[in-house]
Amino acid sequence: METFLHQLVAGIATGGVYASLALALVMIYQSTHHINFAQGELAMFATYMAWSMVNAGVPYWIAFFSTILLAFVLGVLLQKIIIQPVQNAPVLSVVVVFIGLLVIFNSLAGWIFSYTIKSFPSPFPKEAPFGIKFMSAHELGSIGVTLVLLLFLFGFFRYTPLGLAMRAAAQNPVSSRLVGIRVGWMLALGWGLAAAIGSTAGMMIAPVVFLEPNMMSGILLYAFAAALVGGIDSPGGAVFGGFLVGILENLLGAYLIGTELKLSVALLLIVSVLTIRPAGLFGKVIVTRV
């Protein structure tokens, strides 16, 4: 029973990371109607920035919040300098830009920091509090950080004027311009928030998978599966899908298919959702008259 509880809680912890990254994917999709294939590499590069600050002697939490701020600025700059000029280009051109960003950030990380595997520190103690034995302190801390992040985003988009303006700009840019919303800047802020969310996911998963330029490849696949399961246009669905994928991955890997085939869980979910319910569990089914 203790082993089952450990696998369940570990699935919730990793599911929180998948949920964060899936939420970032959904935010970009809502504004561009494209999947940002470079989302994982942006998170990885931001995690390297955090690692550099910690190695330079900066206290962990100062490095943590500084990295989130730097990732936010990087996301805004990418949208303004690279994405905005091609926003009306053909779909294939935009996809090539995203893939180009993936390759560029992966190569930059390898060039600057090398491809040697590095350990990333965890800010949480080695032992879980209250004598809990079926979960580690890092798993508990990751769940806490993820929940705080998700609650912050929920409050921001639901109750602040800026959050409401960003939602309006993503859902209906034409009407938003008519009421005076600066759609271009709202979309840039959305990119910044997505990059900041991704950086948080990277810093939470790095102590588990270790730090190297390809660390987010498999994680992005799980996040993509989570976004599809919940609904690629549904932020709440992406969060639900992230936790669901994390739990399924851990339980199936531990009791049914083994660790070697865990990545196939994400692939199976992607194929199943696209075949059975392309809009996802909470996505909107769009019907057009032809």
Sequence and secondary structure as in RCSB ss.txt:
>XXXX:A:sequence
METFLHQLVAGIATGGVYASLALALVMIYQSTHHINFAQGELAMFATYMAWSMVNAGVPYWIAFFSTILLAFVLG
VLLQKIIIQPVQNAPVLSVVVVFIGLLVIFNSLAGWIFSYTIKSFPSPFPKEAPFGIKFMSAHELGSIGVTLVLL
LFLFGFFRYTPLGLAMRAAAQNPVSSRLVGIRVGWMLALGWGLAAAIGSTAGMMIAPVVFLEPNMMSGILLYAFA
AALVGGIDSPGGAVFGGFLVGILENLLGAYLIGTELKLSVALLLIVSVLTIRPAGLFGKVIVTRV
>XXXX:A:secstr
 HHHHHHHHHHHHHHHHHHHHHHHHHHHHHHHSS  TTHHHHHHHHHHHHHHHHHTT  HHHHHHHHHHHHHHHH
HHHIIIIIGGGTTS HHHHHHHHHHHHHHHHHHHHHHH SS B    SS SS GGG  SS HHHHHHHHHHHHHH
HHHHHHHHH HHHHHHHHHHH HHHHHHTT  HHHHHHHHHHHHHHHHHHHHHHHHHHH B TTTTHHHHHHHHH
HHHHH TT HHHHHHHHHHHHHHHHHHHHHTS GGGHHHHHHHHHHHHHHH TT SS        
